[in-house]
Amino acid sequence: MFEKVWKNKHKMTKETMSPSAFSIQRALEGFRQEIITGTISTETLEQFSALLALSYDQIFQVAEHPSLGDLNFHELKKFLGGKGEGLLDLYKEGVVPLGAILPDLLGFYLQKNNYPDYFPDFLWKEIITQIEKIETWNKQSRRFEKLSQVEFANNQKPLLLAVRSGAPFSMPGAMNTVLNVGINNEAVKALEKMIGPVGAWECYYNFLTSYLQAVFNLSQLEIDEYLSDQLGKKPNLSELNDLKKVVVILKSWQKIPEDPAEQLSKSISAIYRSWDSRAAIANRREHGWPDEEFHTGVNLLPMLYGNARPESSTELSGSGVVYTHNMLTGKEDVNLAFAPYSQGFTVVSGEAKKDQIVRLPEIFYKQLRELVEEKLAGHYLLTGDFEFVIEAGQLWIVQVREGKPSPTAKIKIVLALIDRILQLASFQSPADLNQRFENKLLRKLIKPQDIDALKSTFTQKEERRAIQEDRLLAQGHGIGGGVLVGKLATNFTDAATLLEDGDSVILVQELIENEVELLRLMGEFNRRFAIVSFRGTAQSHVASIINAQGGVGVMGCGNEDLRIKEATLCFKNTRIKKGDWLSVNSDNGQVYQGKLKIIKHRLEPVAAERLEQRKKLGTSFWTEGLVGSTGEITYGKNYLELQEKRPLIKRTFSSIKAQSQALINEVFPKEIITLYRPMKLNISKEGEVERTNQAKIKEKILAGLREGYQVTIRSAFTYHGDQTRLGNNPWILFDPRAEQESAVLIDAFFTGDKTVFDQHQAPTSKYGLFPDWLKGLHESVTLEEVLIGFNRPGKMSQELAQEHFVIGLQMSREKEPVVRGSILPEVAHLRTLENLEINQYSGEETAYPKEKIISIALFLKKNFPDGISRINFGLGTDHLDFQRVTDLVAKLASEKNLSAYERALYQEINSRYKTKFQKTDRTEKISQAIIQEILIELVEQGQVPRLILNEIIVSRSLIFIKEIEQRLRSYWSEIVPAVGAMENVLNTNLTVEFQGRFSWQDPADQAGIAWFLVYGLKGIEEAEERK
């Protein structure tokens, strides 16, 4: 089929609309939306097929089209993908080869059709047209003669293609790339004459490995293990004979097409499909990017041969990565890694060994430095990351990305940038306006997580002693910045177990390949998790992940004295077992045996002063995006007003509980909270409440009862000095009843008249009547205030206890703002951390069943007060419909007719199976019992796509989570500024507690949540006590 299509490419003459002839706004709005929703017809798609493959030249033409108005190609990033948009900037400078972009539109279209390997003729026509343009450019390029006269699918003079992903945001290591597409058993012979035998067969090997990873979902480690098994040894890939052997083995292992067009079609489909891979989905979840709004583009580029050794040329070839700054220190200088006679991914994939990275010859270093300083340095606001190839003496840029500096480096780069901007601005205006502008820059460019991520270091004395004692295990490329002392693990399973037990962990591996687990563990435990990899460079994808997460790592530190044997790290004659201590310094790239002493990282005085200035502007994650035009924080309730009222509140109320509640009442809108009013108590020496004071409290209670509330009185003890806190917190509940009866009961409560209580249906109370509350108090503990709470009907009713639920949410200190927490059904108080259910009537504690827990993660938009991007739910097994689970398991086990999300889910299950049970045989079928076991784990962890999750949960739970999502979205614009103000005033992290009522029992019941309110903020009292 493919050969026929290629040979008859000029016969496909049906006219389509050129990019200059259609409405660009139609393409970017209506047409794009029709593709995303799957409502577009094949006829309409064919009519606009010119949009599905665009050369760089065409995109410039599109960007300048009048219908776009002020829109330029920088604003087409969602449409083109990040890599394509970056390369376009440099294309007209002559340092980037002509390429073509298959935009995200095609990704959405293929996704709706389950990523077919075979494309319709009208799409092939567009792809062929773009490849012909690349061939034409190639003939006119500055490449040496043999490589300029090539054609795709011509085995006598083959043009090979790089098929690269182009997501709209950086996802290092998560997306696939296929290199050298078009090579086969005939083409490799012709390529030998062009770039030399070793280079040609290395290209063949690189095509096979990248194709196997993209199309067959194999990992590099699996490929390496298979080759070693087949050869009986590890192949030497710098030797021609070994290269030829491994090509034969890999070709026979899986069905690899000889036809270049079939290779191209399946590679394009695989790149788009990798958007739905477990690694890509995990990456998007980590950063809060929504699945439904984005897809990847695909970039087609002519292969440039950094491994060329043509007989007719003595010029240098090689590949590498260059940064505008040192990613570890932040120093502004060209920083690069170069591997001679290699293809580019040798460096970025982590495959390069230390001895492969060499100094770039001065002539090329000077040329690259000029290119970076004059054309590349300003491409990104902070740092740039550029992959380059030198092909027979000619320098080319093939990838452009935003750099991922370590936290320390980012702080230094940002502060230097702010100084430069302020100097350039040269304000001739009042000093306060300059200060406001500086504040705005500080808040915009330095995030709370950047400050949090600044690491500590080891003392020089400790490191010298460790070296003298022969405890320096390895020296490599430091990543991330800072130090960590932790326990050894040699696989992700052991690492996760130790981390979840509360330990710090150093994961040591030959090569880090499980980027999904790396993202998860680095995101969740990056203060306690470090990576040591024997292979790899500071420019690899793994290094970018560690830098971006503010982690600690060392790459490329393998040596002849160091090896891994099962779960043991062997160094000379020393055996270091799982759980033994290691110390890692990513500032100098050194790894030590044992525990080294840690000291605080010291910043330069100016940098330290600036960070203190930044902290005063507010470092709560809740307040990111709440910055006004002046650079100051703009809250729903004014931040400065809250600061001013805080001293008055402290003078008014003596107990921390009353002070805390007064702050909450100031900052939250009354309609979304359970209101508790603090009230002063005037108590005589005899322990009686002064009558006027009692009357005011009684009137507040009666007013609440008239409105149908259940009203509580809660104690608020004042502690003087370092007195140990009392374990009891007495309270009493008054239900609505006849007003005269209520008044009598309130008076009886304060006087302690138990006879009156016995004559009526007594209110529910804990620790007796008011005089009982005062027993045992002394000068160090006094009761000077109470809280009057106005609870919705049913909140405090024992017979409705099974309908209550609580939620605790806290902003997670991750790279992007993510709110995480737990929902506990059938309880009335939040005990998230302990997972305890405390019976509010008996006070007894019982272990809360994990089967009932619902975990929740809210991924927020960049300017997140505007809304929540996505909410993930993790469900305990009580919420699952096991008949539907069984049906899904059977479908996954069959591996037939799986949707894109089901396929990605099965890949995740398969990967976890191999990791959990240490399986290496890819052909082994997973039993349905194991699939179900792992599926339930993923459901509990919130790792199952929402579309699938909705199909396997019970109806009442589905109604519940949909309504929870709706309520949180509607409250969000009020919650964010309120919590942000509180966190910045108190300089602490707070947990928002919600409470509500929902009937879980009747599966036919379509009723939703009866009520849902903010109950309070956990952590205020602890913060105030610290002061």
KESE-161906 format. One record per residue (C-alpha): x, y, z. Coordinates in steps of 0.001 Angstrom, whole numbers, plus 524288, in hexadecimal, padded with zeros to 5 digits. Example, Ala and Ser with C-alpha at 12.3 -4.5 7.8 and 13.67 -1.06 7.14 Angstrom:
REM residues 2
8300C7EE6C81E78 835667FBDC81BE4 
//
This chain:
REM residues 1027
800008000080000 80A56809C88041D 81322807F07F83F 80743809897EF87 803828162D7F64A 8114A81B757F548 81317817E77E6E9 805EA81DE87E36E 80754829FB7EBC4 80612833697E055 7F94982D267DBE2 7F1F3831AC7E818 7ED2483E7C7E263 7E0E4841C17EA3A 7E1B4850327ED8F 7E2B08549F7FB9A 7E2D586278800DD 7F05B8685F802B6 7F3DD86EFA80F9B 7F30887C578092D 7E53E879E380418 7DD69875E281001 7D92A87D4581BF9 7E3AD87B2982637 7DA4E87E9883125 7D1158740682C20 7DC6F86A8782C80 7E0B986DF983A42 7D32C86EDD84025 7C7B9867F1839A5 7CF7985E2283194 7D84F85AA983CEE 7CCC3858F884628 7C5DE8500683C82 7D1D38473483C0B 7D34B8470A84AE3 7C51E8436384CF2 7C52A8397C841CE 7B9E18401E83AAD 7C15E8433D82E33 7BDE183C19821AA 7C8188357D81918 7C44683EB480E0E 7C6D584AD581649 7D3948453381B3E 7D7FE8426F80D6C 7D43C8502E80946 7DCE4855F2813DF 7E77884B7C81345 7F1B9855CE8101A 7F1218593081E91 7F5AE84B8582251 8039084CF181D2C 80A8D85A0481C26 8188685D6F818A9 81FBB867FF82036 81E3F8710A8147E 80F9486EE481432 80E6287188822B8 814E787EC38211B 80B068815481668 7FFF187D0581F5C 804E28857082A9F 804F989174821D8 7F73B88EDF81C7C 7EE6689AF581E1A 7E37F8932D82496 7EC3E890C88305A 7ECF989F2B833B5 7F7168A0D683E73 7F8DE8921C84037 8069B88D7183CDF 80CB787FF283C86 81106880D384ABC 80281880BE84DF2 8007F874B98456E 8082686C6B84F13 7FC6B86413852CF 7FA0F8618284468 8084485F088405B 80E468594984C9B 8198585EAD8548B 824DF8590584CD6 81F7985D6283FD9 81CEB86B0C844DA 82ABE86BCF84A4E 831728674183DDB 82989870CE835A9 8302687C2983C7E 83D638776D837D4 839C38723582A74 83B4B87F4082394 848A1880D0829E0 84D6687563821A1 8517F86CC882D1A 845A0863B582CC0 8427385AB282153 8355585BE081AAF 82B6F853728218C 81CE7850F28218B 8133A850E982CBF 807A1847E982DBB 7FFB784FC6837B0 7F7A084BB284346 7EB9184B4F83A83 7F05A83EA68348C 7F2E88392A84226 7E4D183B8A8463C 7DFF9835838397B 7E86C8295983AF4 7E4D1828228495A 7D664827B6845D9 7D9A281CC683C3A 7E1F38150D845EB 7EEF58191783FA9 7EE8D811118330E 7FB5480D2282C67 7F5A180FD781EEE 7F1E181D9181AB4 7E7D2821C981087 7ED04825E680332 7EA248345E8050B 7F2A68348681143 7FD8182D2180A6D 7FD2E8374B7FF98 7FFEE8423180967 80AE383AA480FFC 8110D8375A802D0 810508459D7FECE 817A4849D180AFF 8222D83F6D8092F 8241C843F97FB37 82678851BA80079 8309884C49809D9 83726845577FE5F 83779852197F6AF 83D2D8599280234 8472284ECF8043B 84C268501F7F642 84E7585EAD7F863 8543985D6C8060D 8624185E8E80AE1 8632A8500680DE1 86E2A84907806DD 86AD6843DA7F960 8678A835947FBF9 85DC18395580682 85764844517FEC5 852EA83BE17F348 84A36832767FA9B 83BD582EA07F9D3 832B78280280339 82F94819BE7FFD8 83AE4819507F61B 843AA80E497FACD 84EC88127E7F1E6 84FC88202C7F7B1 8472881FF8803C3 8421882BCB80AFD 83FA3827818190A 8362B82EC9821AE 83548831F883019 8274B830D883518 8269E83890841B8 81BB683C2284AFD 817E484A3C84D36 80F9384BCB8595F 80B1E859B385CAD 812D18590286970 81F858529286D6F 81DFC844418714A 82C0E83F4B871FD 82D0B830CA86F24 81E5482E9086ECA 81C3E82F2486010 821FC8265F85588 82B328294784A3E 82E9B8209183EBB 83B8582349837C9 840BB81F4682A78 8335F81BD282505 835088169381731 840C280DCE81986 840487FF6B815CF 8492B7F47481136 84B707FB0780407 84C208091980886 8568980630812B9 85FEE80217807DC 85E4280F2780117 85F8C8163C80E18 86C8D80F7081090 87221816B4804D9 86CB8823A5809AF 87085823FD8180A 8791D81803819F6 8761D809DC81DD1 875D080B9182CA0 86D36817A282BCF 863D18111D82228 861C7804F282A75 860E480D3B836B7 855C58149582FF8 84F2E8079682D1F 850B48036A83B49 84B8E8108F8402C 83FC680F888372E 83C9C801F183C38 83DE08058684A96 835F58120E84961 82BAF80B13840FA 82AAE7FFC784AA4 828E48094D855DA 81EC28119884ED4 816EF8076E8474E 818977FB5084FEA 819B18025985D06 826737FBA78609C 8302D8022C869B6 83E9A803E9866ED 841E07FAE78723E 839387F03986C9E 83FF67F1CF85F7B 84D5F7F132865E3 849B37E50386D95 8445A7DE488617B 850B47E12D859C1 859777DC59864BD 8517D7CFC9865CE 852327CD518572F 860B17D06D855E5 864DB7CA9B862D4 86BC97D746865EE 869CA7E5E9865FE 86BEA7EAE085803 8766F7F4DF854F2 86ED27FED284D09 87B02805D78487F 87F237F995840E8 879927F79983341 877F87E8DE83473 8704C7EA018412A 867B07F4A283B4E 8643C7EBE382FD0 861267E08A838E2 858177E87184195 850E27EDDC835B6 84E267E00B830F6 849A77DBD583E80 840987E77784063 83AE77E630832B2 837467D81083572 8320F7DAF48431F 826527E30083EE8 820067E575831B8 8273A7F18B82CE3 822C57F65481F6C 82C9C7F7F481458 823D88019580D31 827B880FAB810E7 819C78149880F41 8148980A5481898 81F4680DB78224C 81B5581C0582151 80CCA81996822CA 80E5C810EE82EBE 8185C81A20834B8 80F5E825EF8335A 8041A81E638394A 80CD18199684477 811868276384799 8039782C5184859 7FFD7820378504A 80AA98231885A0E 8027482EBE85E58 7F9CD82498864E0 8052281CAE86A50 8064581A76878DD 81263823418797D 80BA782E9087288 7FF2582D5187A70 8070982CEC88713 80E96838FD882CF 802288408787FE3 7FC1D83C5F88CBE 80845840B9893E0 8073184E5388E03 7F86D84F6888D63 7F76A8506687E90 7E9F484C13879A5 7E92E840B187016 7DD9B845998686A 7E2F685306864B2 7EFFF84EDF85EF2 7F69F844F78565C 8044C843DB850E1 809038481B84397 812C98402983BA6 81EF9845D283566 824EE8401382904 83322843DF82701 83E0183ECE81E3A 847BE836A9825E2 8548A83D9082871 85FCF8344E82AEB 867F98378D836C0 86DEA82A06834D6 8726D82CCB826D9 88030828B082319 87F7C82A268142E 88B7D825BE80CAC 88B5C8326A804F6 88BFF83B128111D 894D783C6881CEA 88BCD846028238A 886F3843A483177 8796A83E3C83419 8724183CA984112 86689840E0848FF 8638B84734855DC 85B748505385E3B 85E5885E7486191 85870866E386C3C 8587E8759486DB5 85C13873E687C24 86223869E888524 856028626588987 85C0585F40896BE 8620686C4589AD0 85A928762789291 866EF87C2888CF9 8640A882F688013 86D2787C28876C1 86C448729F86B84 86B5486557871EB 86B808594A86958 86DC884AD4867D5 873418457E85B0B 874FF837688569B 87CF183628849F0 8782282D1783F24 86B1382A73845A9 85CDE82CEC842D2 8563D836ED84B8B 84E6382E4685485 85AF782838859C5 85C1E8342386286 84DF08374D865D1 849778294D8680F 853958271A8728E 85A9081CA286A8F 8674D82439869DC 872108201A87318 87B74829908798D 8869D8267A87054 87DF78292086474 87BEF8375586843 8878A83F5F8638B 88B3384D97861E8 88628853C28557D 8913F8589B84C98 893638673884DFC 88EEC86AC784044 8819F8649784279 880BB869408507B 882BB8774784BDA 8789B875A284111 86ECD86FA484A79 8716E87A0A854CE 86EC6884E884B06 8626987E0B846A8 85DA087C9F854B0 860D288A8A858A7 85BA88912184C5C 84FF1888CD848A1 84C5F87ECF852F8 84E1C8852186057 8422188DCB85F14 8394788315859F9 8349287FB2867B9 832CF888C387343 83C028817F87C7C 843BB8768987625 8446986F6886943 847A1861318663F 84BE085E7985837 84FD2851BB851D6 859D785321846FC 8602E84A9983CC0 86D2284C94835E0 86CA88454F82903 8798E844E48219F 87D558525B826A0 86FE4858C182587 8689885D2F831CA 859CF85B69832D5 84F9C85D6683D86 845AD8524583E14 83E468545284AE8 83A828605D852BE 834F485FBA86089 833E5867C086CCC 83EBF8642C87647 83C4E85D7388354 845A5863BB88D34 8474A85F1A89B22 84042867338A592 84CDD86DD88A9C3 85051870CF89B9E 842B0875F1898C1 8432B87F4F8A448 8503B884A689F91 84BA2885DF8916D 83F0088C8B8955C 845998966989E46 84F67899DD8939A 8443289B66889EA 83CB28A44C89329 848B08ACEB894ED 84A4C8ADB58862A 83BFE8B115883EE 83C418BBA888E57 848968C1788886C 842A68C16B87AD5 836078C76B87FC3 83D988D31888554 831968D88188C01 830F08E71A88D44 8260F8E54C89718 824158E4E58A5D0 82B718DA868AD6C 81ED68D3F88B208 81AE08D1518A3E1 828198CB0F8A143 826598C2C78AD71 818E78BE778A90F 81E4F8BA7589BD7 829348B2D28A274 81F338AC198AB43 817448A85989F64 823438A23C898F1 826F389AF88A561 8195B895308A6D6 8184C891FE89862 8257488B3B896FF 828348854D8A465 81DCF87BB58A8D1 81C048762C8B68C 820FA868FD8B208 82DB786F448AD7D 8303E8744C8BB35 82C0B8675E8C14C 8354D85FC98B88C 841DA866978BCBC 84A1D85BAF8C23F 85411859DA8CD0A 862138554A8CB6F 86CBB84D2A8D209 877F38531D8D9A0 8850D852A98D2A1 88AC184C1C8DEAE 880E8840E98DDA1 883AA83EC18CF3B 8927183EFF8D104 8917A834EF8DBEC 888C582C178D39C 892B882C878C88E 89DEC829868D1DD 8963B81DC78D6F1 8941D818CE8C8F1 8856D81AE28C9B2 8847D822AF8BD09 87D4E818F18B46C 87BC9820C38A7ED 87D6A82DD78A125 8741D8321D89655 86BC983D3C89131 86457843DF89C2E 85600846B989974 84C4284F438A088 854AE855168AB38 855CA852208B9AA 85851845C48C165 850EF83A428C6F1 853F282F8F8D0AF 84B62823A28CEA1 84A0A814F28CE2F 84E5780D008C266 8446A807478B8E8 847A38015A8ABAC 839DB800C18A601 82DC58094F8A63D 825B17FF788ADF7 82F2A7FF7A8B974 830C680E328B84F 82216810728B915 820CD807678C4E0 82B8180E748CC62 8262881BDA8C8C4 81874818508CD04 81E2C813A98D9F8 823938216A8DBED 831D781EE58D851 83A70826F68CF53 83EF581ECB8C3C2 84A4581E908BA15 84655816B98AE09 852638114E8A71E 850F980B3E89991 858F78087A88D6C 84FA2810CF88555 8431981772889E5 8386B8139088059 82B878135F887AF 828A0821D288609 81A848200B88A68 81EAB81B4D897E0 829968255D89820 81FAA83042895ED 8168182AC38A025 8208C828A08AADC 8282D835068A7E3 81B9083CDC8A7FD 8167C836F98B496 8230E834F98BC49 82D1F83DE98B607 831F8842BF8C34E 835548349B8C6D1 838B382E708B9B3 8455082EAE8B1C8 849AF827FF8A547 8570C822348A207 858DE81CF98942D 865498165C88F59 8623581ABA8817D 85D3E827A487C26 860F5835E387BCB 85CA3842B4881A7 855748453F874E7 84D11838E5874DF 83E438388987621 83F70832A3883BC 8482883E02887C4 83DE58479D882C6 833788410988B17 83C09841918974E 83F6784FDD894E8 83158853A989245 82CAA84CD189EB3 83743852F78A70C 83CD5845998AA1C 84A60840428ACEB 8519E837878A367 85E998330189DCA 85FAD82E0788FCF 86A84826D4888B2 871E482293894E0 874AC8147689124 8828B80F5F89340 8898E8025C89338 888DB8012F8A21E 87A3B803228A2BE 86F9C7F98D89EAA 861F37F5128A269 85F547E6E78A5C7 851067E4268A8A4 84D567ED9E8B3A0 85B677F0068B7CB 864DE7FAC68B3C9 872AC7F5588B2BE 87E6E7FE6C8B42E 88BBC7F7D98B3C0 88A9C7EE018BEF2 87F737F50F8C5C3 871407F0938C4EC 866FE7FB0B8C74B 8599C7F4EE8C95E 84BDF7F9F18C75F 848BE8035B8D25D 85706806CF8D52C 85A53815478D57E 85FDC81D338CA30 8628982BC48C8C5 8613C832F98BBCD 8665E840888B87C 860A1845418ABB7 86853851FA8AC66 8750584AB88A988 86F8B83DCE8A45C 8752A835528AF4C 86F188293A8B5A4 873CF8247D8C2F8 871A4818858CB66 86BBA81B998D8AB 8659E827D08DE82 86BCA835408DD13 86813841138E541 85F4884B078DE7E 85FA6859D48E02C 856DE864778DAA5 859D1869748CCF4 85F79877358CD94 85B16880C18C318 8629888CD78BF2C 85E5C898798C7A8 8577989FA78BC8F 85030893548B865 84C4E8906F8C67F 8472289E408C818 83F2D89D3B8BB9D 83935890528BFE9 835448964C8CCE2 82EDE8A1308C51E 827DE896EE8BCF1 8231C88FA08C902 81CD289C168CE15 814C789CAE8C19E 80E5F88FD38C54E 812FD882058C2D8 8063687ABA8C3DE 803528722D8B82F 7F52F8765C8B96D 7F8CC884368B5C7 8001E881638A919 7F9078888A89E42 7F29B892268A7B7 7FC2289CF88A441 7F6CF8AA358A072 7FCE08B3C7896F0 804EA8B9AF8A1FE 80B788ACDE8A552 8042D8AC1C8B235 7FADF8A1518B64A 7EC928A4018B370 7E3AD89B8B8BBB9 7D4F389ABE8BC01 7D67289F4B8CA06 7E17D8A91E8CA33 7EE2F8A3608CF4D 7F2B08B0008D5AB 7E5728B1838DC50 7E6ED8A3F48E214 7F48E8A7648E6DE 7EF278B3AC8ED49 7E3EC8AC7B8F3EB 7EC618A1888F92B 7F21B8A968904AD 7E4608ADF49086B 7DF6E89FE29081F 7EAD589BB8910BE 7E7B48A67C91A80 7D9488A2FB91A6F 7DA8A8944D91C43 7E44988D38924E4 7E2D987F4091FCE 7E94A87AFF91321 7DCEB873A290F54 7D4B08801191037 7DF06888269093D 7DFD187E348FE54 7D12887DCB8FC7A 7D07588CA78FC28 7DA9D88CD38F13D 7D2DD882A08E98C 7C67D88ABF8EB1F 7CD84896B48E5E0 7D2C08906A8D99B 7C849886C58D518 7BB1588A838CF75 7B0DA886AB8D993 7A88987F138CFD5 7B2E6874A18CD54 7B75A871A28DB45 7B1D486B588E778 7B1868778C8EFCB 7B756877578FD7A 7B6B188440904F0 7C0928860590FFA 7BA8788C6C91C03 7C0C68914892873 7BD6888B3E935A4 7BCC48933E941FD 7BDF28894994D11 7BD5388C9A95B73 7C63B886E6965C2 7BB5B87D81968FD 7BBB38783D95B17 7AF1387E8B9568D 7AD3F8859D949BC 7A941893DF94B79 79AB98953994875 79B8689F7893DB8 7A649897A29372C 79E2E88B2B9383E 7925D8922193281 79A248966E92678 79EE68889592421 79127883309262E 78B7088CBE91C53 79597888B49121E 7920387A779143B 7836787CEA913A3 784DF884FA90732 78BE48799C900C8 781A486FDF9054D 776D9878738FFAF 77D89877888F263 77DB9868AB8F334 78C0E866CB8F6B2 7915985CED90068 79910865E090963 7A51C861A1910EE 7ACED867D191BCC 7BB33863DA91B25 7C5B78667B92532 7D16986F01921B1 7DBA886DA092C69 7E66A8779392E69 7F3B4871F6931F0 7FD3E87A509397A 80BAC8774A93881 80FF5869AC9344D 80469862BE93A79 801B18557493423 7F53E855F092C0C 7E93484F4893156 7E4E38432892A1A 7D6668464F92B9A 7CF0E850AB923C0 7C1468514492999 7B54D854EC92180 7A67D85488921F8 79C5E8540B9170C 78EF585A8A91728 785078559890D49 779BD85E2490884 76DE285CB791193 7640A865969183D 76B048726791B4A 766E8872C992988 76BED8650C92BA3 778C68687C924F9 77A718748492D84 7786486C6B939D3 782568624593559 78C8C86CB89321A 78B52872B293F8F 78BEF86541945D4 7985F8625893E34 79F5E86E529437C 79AA786C5695184 79CFC85DBE95155 78EE985A48954D1 78E8284BDA95148 780B084A7595684 77B718533494BB5 7833984B68941BE 77D4E83EC8946ED 76F8A8443B94579 7717C846CE936E1 7775583F6D92B85 7852D8437892EE6 78DE1849A992477 799828418B92037 7A5DB845909274F 7B3D484176929A1 7B9FC842C993731 7AD908474193DFE 7A7E2854BC940F4 7AF218619D941DE 7B3838606795029 7B9488531A94C83 7C155859DC941FF 7C7C88624A94C63 7CBD38571A95543 7DA6885510955C2 7DDB08625694FE3 7E7C786AFA95681 7EFEE8771B95414 7F708870FA94874 7EA7D86CD39417D 7DE9C875949411D 7D1BD875E4939BC 7CF91883D69352C 7C87D8817D9282C 7BF228781D921AB 7BBC7875D991364 7AD838761F90F61 7ABFA86D629036F 7A0BB86DB78F9CA 79FC08603C8F3A9 7972F85BE38E868 78C0F8527E8EC06 79101844AB8EDC2 79F298489C8EFD7 79F20844818FE1B 7942D83A638FDB4 798C082CD790193 78E2A8264F8F96D 7936A82D2C8ED3C 7A1D982AB78F02D 7A2F3821308E4CE 79F7282C0E8DB59 7AA74835318DF56 7B744836BE8D82D 7C37083F128D9DC 7CDFB843878D07A 7DB8C8488C8D398 7E2F684FCF8C8E2 7F0A78556A8C910 7F85C85C158BE50 80375852F88BA99 81112858D28B9A6 81399853988AC04 818B2859A289F80 80B0B85DB889B87 7FFDB861258A4D3 7F8AA854B28A875 7EF168533F8B3BC 7EEA7845BC8B9D3 7E69883FB28C484 7DD368352B8C91F 7CE8B833908C9FC 7C99982B848D579 7BB64827178D41C 7B2FD824188DFFB 7BAE282C098E9C7 7B8C0839598EFF0 7C6B383DBA8F2F6 7D32B83E7E8EB1B 7DDC8834E08EEFA 7E44E833AD8E1A0 7F22B831BF8E626 7EF09827518F012 7E455821218E7AC 7DC3781FFB8F404 7CDB68208F8F5D4 7CAB4826E1902DD 7BCF5824DB907D8 7B8AD8328B90B96 7AFAD82D4B9162B 7B807822F991CC3 7C5838285491968 7CA0581AAD915AD 7D40C8195290AD5 7D38380E9C900A6 7DBD480C878F4AD 7D51F812E88E922 7D2EF808B28DE64 7DB2680BF28D273 7D090805ED8C9DD 7C84B812188CC47 7D2B381C7C8CA0D 7D228825088BDF1 7DEB582C378BACA 7DDE6838B98B2F5 7E78C840D18AAFA 7E3E084DEC8A510 7ECAC85202899DD 7EBCF860968981E 7EC98869A888C9D 7F8888725288B96 7F0C887DEA8909D 7E9A5874C989997 7E00F87DB58A080 7D93987D978934F 7D64186F40894DC 7DA2A861238966E 7DFD385A5A88A98 7DCF284C5A88EA3 7D9328446E89AAE 7DE0C8368A89CA7 7D76B82D5E8A63C 7DD38821238AC46 7D2EB817E28B167 7D2BE80D4E8BBB2 7CC98800688B7DD 7BF9D803898BE92 7BD0D80CE38B34B 7BF4E8030A8A84D 7B5537FB328A09F 7BC957EE4889FF8 7B4837E8DA894D2 7B8F27F44988C8C 7C6CE7F2B0891A2 7C6867E46388D6F 7C1BF7E83187FD8 7CC807F24B87E60 7D6DA7E8A18830C 7D25B7DE9C878ED 7D31C7E8C486E2B 7E0BC7ED188723D 7E5517DEF3872E6 7E0A17DC94864FC 7E8497E89E8601D 7DDE97EA0D8557A 7D6497F6268516A 7DC687FE7085C1B 7DA6280D0F85BD2 7E63B815F885CFC 7E3E38179F86BA0 7E1C28090D86DA8 7EE528060886653 7F5E080FB786EB4 7EFB1809C087AE1 7F3B67FC12876A7 801A0800D487416 8020680656881DF 7FCF27F98C8878D 806D97F1CE87FA1 812017FA8A8842D 80DFD7F9868926B 80CB37EAD98910F 81AA67E9A888C24 81FB57F2B1896CD 817D97ECA48A1D2 81AA67DE8089E84 8280F7E08889853 823867DB1A88B33 82BC07DC9B87EE0 824A47D3EE87511 81C527DD0986C9E 814F57D1A88666E 80F927CCD18736D 800FD7CF6187499 7FC547D5ED88104 7F1747CEC0887F2 7E4817D58F889D0 7E6367D48E89888 7F2F97DC3A897D0 7ED097E62188E60 7E1E97E86A897FD 7EB387E9868A388 7F37B7F3E189CCA 7E77C7FAB989739 7E1F87FC698A4E2 7EF16801EE8A972 7EE8B80BDF89E62 7E06A80F4E8A19E 7E414811A28AFE1 7EF8D81A338ABC3 7E76B822608A258 7EF3881DA48969D 7E3C8818FA88E41 7DEB682248883B4 7D1C4828728876F 7CA9C8231B87B84 7CDE88154187FC8 7CBC4817E288E3C 7BDF381CB688BD9 7BA8F80F86885DB 7BEA08071889167 7B9CC80E2289D88 7ACA880C8D8A437 7A2218164C8A09C 7A15881D5C8ADBD 7B00581F6C8AE23 7AFC1824958A034 7A50C82E528A3D8 7AD088322A8AFCA 7BA01834DE8A903 7B35D83C4789DF4 7AC998451A8A7B3 7B8E1846D08AFDF 7BFCE84B348A37F 7B4E8854CC8A073 7B4B985A6D8AE4A 7C37585C168AEED 7C3BD862F98A1D4 7B8E586C488A5F2 7BF9386F9A8B2FC 7CD3E870A88AD7D 7CE1E87F368AAC4 7CA49881BF8B8F5 7D2CA877468BF3C 7DFAA87AA38B897 7E120888CC8BD2B 7DC1F885848CAC3 7E5AF87A728CD5A 7F0AC881D18C69B 7EEC588D738CF7A 7EE85884DC8DB8E 7FAC387D518D7BF 80258889C08D50E 7FDF18905E8E19A 80175884608E9B0 80D2887FFD8E178 808D7871CC8E1BD 80247867608D970 7F3F9865208DC5D 7EA6F85A268D9A8 7DCC885E348D566 7D25B855BD8DBB6 7C536854258D517 7B97D84D308DABB 7ACB98491B8D484 7A16A83FB58D44E 79E69835678CA0D 7963C828FE8CA8D 79E9581D738C613 79502812728C805 78A89811F08BD6F 7906480EB88B006 783FC813A38A94A 78478820B38B054 787FD82BBA8A6DC 788A8836208B185 7958483D4A8B2B0 79C9C843BE8BDFC 79364849D68C7F9 79D4F853F68CC55 7AC01856498CABD 7B3D0860A58D21C 7C173864878D65A 7C2478600E8E476 7CF4D866138E7F9 7DDF9866C28E5D2 7E6D585CE48EC6E 7F428861DA8F085 7F0BB86F9F8F514 7F16C86C7790385 7FE4E8653B901E8 80402870CF8FA71 7FFAF87A78904CC 804EC871E690FC1 81255871D89094B 812848809890A5C 
//
